[in-house]
Amino acid sequence: MRLLFLPLIASLVIPAFSSEPGLDNYEGDVSDLRVLRHVDQHPDSWRVWQPFIVQWKNQHLIVAFGAMTNGKKDMGDIFAMVSRNDGDTWDEPVAIFDHNEKQGALQFAYANPVLFKPSDQNVVWCFAMRCSIKQENSEESYLVAAFSADGGRSWTPVELSMHYAGPLITNASIVETEIEGKKRYLLPAHRNTLGSDPRGSRDHFVLSSSSLLEWELESYIPQPTKVRVFLHEGNIAPWGGAGGLKIVMRTANYDETNLTTDPPRAYSSVSLDGGHTWSEAKAEPELHNAKSKGHFSRGGDGTHIYVYSDGPAQRDLTWSGFPNGGRTSLRYKTKPSGEEWSTQKTFFHMGIKNSYPTLIEVEPGDYRAVWDSGTDTRPRTRILFGKLKLQ
């Protein structure tokens, strides 16, 4: 049976597209698969990509994702979808950031939503990147935010006070911490200005805030001493004792970003003071990364999880005959407290393109996940949702 994507009324609660051909024929530990959105439902977009998930209340989930505007490489609109029954059905999406809405004479496009529910606030925040729509890509973006006080049904944009003045690229969730006895929020980000500026740089850094409205540069992640690495798209999670944090980052060759590190590995850095200072970045021998975003976090029982794209780099045209190379199957590893990383396990495999997983833990060891998916030849045609329960 061929699935047809019909126009939907804005207030309609939509069921999962569980009848999409082939979804029942996958391998992996993820369950309760749902197709949340398909690119065909966005006529002015050619991809849907980079979803993010957060829990508002029990069984109330919010997912944000991007719809890539036709003619743009990696920017467009940001939408949010809500489920009040733990992902079984989802409301029709609402726009958080719309590239058609001008601000005076200025027009922007948006990318890379990051959702965050503070422990002491009854609101959900969405942070994202805002870039002039005249730009070729989103690498000259600045931080923008909106909040929702009704569980993701409506959003109010806010202007941030930024003491970090450079461009940035967002990817991972905010972490609450303490620095010198004061509560701070940490937002990992990176920049890639070397591609358009011979005096530019490729740096990973951490922003911090006491209010989520005013942000400043807290620290850079130090480059390895022997060889520079393009460190980007890092996830921060608690690590070790009090004040301990670890960031695990996507990597590429610093000067030739079409190449992976050799071998293709994630890199990490550790902070012992709540994120104020960080150790020199080093390779993670057990954690594969071939130029694609992974997910790294710690669960309520102390178990760390790393979800990642397997295979070679995205643009390796020689791998298995797939155009655009890798980013097909999603794998994962776990690390119980005090133990080593597990062997590789399969998160989701179906012989099609999948990338950019993000997970949220709703109970110890019980996760809800979203990622962008496609076909065997075309990436990012739909947003998938699933559940993962660690054994």
Number of C-alpha atoms within 10 A of each C-alpha: 6 7 10 9 12 8 9 11 9 11 10 11 15 17 15 19 19 15 13 14 11 9 14 11 9 15 15 16 18 20 17 13 19 23 21 24 24 20 20 17 15 15 10 14 19 19 27 29 28 26 28 29 27 25 22 21 14 11 14 16 23 25 26 26 28 29 30 25 21 14 12 17 14 21 31 30 23 29 19 26 21 26 22 17 12 18 24 16 17 24 19 21 23 19 17 26 28 17 20 12 11 11 9 6 5 10 16 22 28 29 28 27 32 26 26 21 19 15 8 6 9 13 16 21 23 26 24 25 27 27 24 18 18 12 15 14 15 25 22 19 23 20 22 21 23 19 21 18 15 12 21 26 17 14 21 13 15 11 11 14 13 17 11 16 10 12 19 24 24 23 27 25 25 22 20 19 20 17 15 10 8 9 15 20 20 26 26 28 21 25 23 20 18 14 14 11 9 8 8 12 17 17 21 23 20 23 24 26 18 15 10 18 13 15 20 16 17 17 16 19 22 18 18 16 10 6 8 15 24 25 29 28 23 30 25 27 19 22 19 14 8 12 17 16 21 23 24 27 30 26 28 27 18 19 14 10 14 13 19 23 20 9 11 23 22 29 27 24 23 24 21 17 16 25 27 19 18 22 16 16 22 18 20 16 11 14 20 27 26 26 30 25 26 29 23 25 24 21 20 12 11 17 18 20 20 22 25 29 29 21 20 22 23 21 16 17 14 12 15 10 12 20 16 17 19 27 26 26 22 24 21 24 19 21 16 15 15 9 9 10 17 13 10 16 14 17 22 21 18 18 16 19 25 30 26 23 27 28 24 19 19 18 13 14 18 16 18 24 23 27 23 29 27 22 15 15 14 15 21 23 21 21 25 22 26 21 21 19 14 13 6
